[in-house]
Amino acid sequence: MRMAEIAPLTPLRFDTNRIPLDRVVAPPYDVIDEEGRKELEARHPENVVRLILPRGEGDAKYETARETLADWKNRGVLVRDDEPAFYRYDQTFSPPGGGPRATRRGFLALVRTQPFADRIILPHERTLSGPKEDRLKLFRATKTNLSPGFMLYRDPRLTLDAPLESGHVISEFSTEDGIHHALAKVTSRDAIETVVKTIKDLSLLIADGHHRYETSLRYSGEIDAANPGALPRAAHHYFMVFLCNEDDPNLKVFATHRHIHDLPKARELSWLEQARDLFHVERLGKVIPAAELLKKVREKGDGTPAFGFVTKDESVVLTLKSDAPVDEHPVLKEVHPTLRRTDVVLLHRAILEHLLGITLEAQAAKTNLWYPQDGTLAQHDLASGKGDALFLLNPTPVTDVRRVAEAGEVMPQKATFFFPKVLTGLAIHTLEADRIVAS
């Protein structure tokens, strides 16, 4: 039986004796817009954004990234660590929408890439081809895994707390969003062995970075084809990840909402009558603030799928009926039983697709959907004339995500919003076929 295999890193890291780490790290590439890109470039000439989002026309930008990386290594901007280690990574943050500050703890490690069919690495959402082609070209040009993925493991007994606590802090800083970051190096042989042995009996659930993982798996296969004698522990067989205990109460999952645009039918409300086949529909007769509506959704739901709906003129709460005939529904009956009573699937399949006519292809292409994470701001945009209507959702519990993934199924895109994002630039894993990963 194949098992999860993780290993310590011996990465390239920024020389913090020369460069403050907070000036050269960046969020994941897929959340950086053009304004954010310019700000990161201006923050420091060697900010990692120049590698993950290189400038240039067409495929020339990937060559730019390769040249930039080579230059930084030659000049000692990036230097190889002298010993293998796990990197404990703490992020202390204020939750979106308010609440007490919390500290999420995990660690950077390498995980051996394995096909999803092996059921060791579990995806939970669909991916799109465009981002994977882009990242693959960057992998090929730089021969480097620049940005970590984010995976979850189960450790209800907190077995890994003590070995991770043995690390010594090597960098601390705060970013402009108010998040405090602390990076600690775990080098104890006993600690490393305990972590490896604990993880090997588990499956790993991808929280974020599906495109990056799939790209790494494909790249590894390409290198194997070109190097048939490559050793099993060669660096290109491993993907850099941030591993976090899904049983940690400070692992927070937040909601991503659905803003409907270019679909006048959504705001006409006639579809609400058809929705009564499955849902209790409570029309509130007026518009109420997003935070208040979400509170009502939580109260109405209380473990039952529910969500809010908002137009410029009215707010509505939809709650799944206890006797809703989901198994006989013309669309939901085609869906795996583990998915039929999850909020996002009910919304995407029973309402967006079945009642509003937004096909799965249109959903994937975001033809009629935006995915805001701030409900209050999205409602303000709606009131200002942006789009047609807004669906406000509860967060998807991690237990639901794992249950679906273990059944071999996936959720719609943007089913989860893990916060904070894991920074890029804390460590960089290079993918040489002739470099061996430490055990």
Buried (B, 14 or more C-beta within 10 A) or exposed (E): EEEBBBBBBBBBBBBBEEBEBBBBBBBBBBEBEEEBBEBBBEBBEBBBBBBBBBEEEEEEBBBBBBEBBEEBBEEEBBBEBEEBBBBBBBBBBBEBBEEEEBEBBBBBBBBBBBEBEEEBBBBBBBBEEEBBEBBBBBBBBBBBBBBBBBBBBBBEEEBBEEBBEBBEEBBEBEBEEEBBBBBBBBBBEEBBEBBBEBBEEBBBBBBBBBBBBBBBBBBBBEBBEEEEEBEEBBBBBBBBBBBBBBBBEBBBBBBBBBBBBEBEBBBEBEBBEBBEEBBBBBEBEEBBBBEEBBEBBEEBBEEBBBBBBBBBEBBBBBBBEEEBEBEEBEBBEEBEEBBBBBBBBBBBBBBBBBBBEBEEEBBBEEEBBBEBBBBBEBBEBBEEEEBBBBBBBBBBBBEBBBBBBBEEBBBBBBBBBBBBBBBBBBBBBBBEBEBEBEE
